[in-house]
Every structure is written in C-alpha cells, then in structure tokens.
Amino acid sequence: MNRIALLFSVAVLLVVAACGDDPVKKDLTGPAKPTAAVAVVAPEVDTAKASSICRASVRTRQVARLRLSRVPGDRVALSKAKTFGALVTAACK
C-alpha cells in the first residue's frame, strides 16, 4: 500500500511540475553561425546512373572537403577526403 501511495504522489508531483509556468524556451542550437564563403561545388562525377557505393562515396568526400575547408588542420577530414577521393576514382568509372 505504501508503494502505491508513493508512486501516486510522485505522479501527482510530476503533473503539477509539468503544468506549472512555461519555462523560457532556450535555443539549443546556439547562435547562428555566419555562412562561410564556401560555394557548394557540383560533384565532379555524374551520379545520376551511378552505383550506390559511388553516390555514398561522393557525398562523404564532399562532407570531408567541407569540414576540411572550415578547419584546415583537421587530420581526420584530410584522411577521409583522400580515402574517399580514391574510392570515388575506383568506384565511379
């Protein structure tokens, strides 16, 4: 019986807390970042009739290049750009 009373009181407290004053909505995304002067480059490979591996590799390479343009010393992005560049060359013939 004590457990039921405890659970009921906790549920009532949660409902009361939820129905209280509306909290101030915070922007969880942070301040808007200025858009970089990086132009979206059209893919060098025609992916209209390409395989799914080719399309995925082209997208991943573009993301890595964009990340590398924002942070030039990013070794992970550099490695991904090189790796997926080679994969695009091989898979998108």
Secondary structure, 3 states (H helix, E strand, C coil): CHHHHHHHHHHHHHHHHHCCCCCCCCCCCCCCCCCCCCCCCCCCCCCCCCCHHHHHHHHHHHHHHHHHHHCCCCHHHHHHHHHHHHHHHHHCC
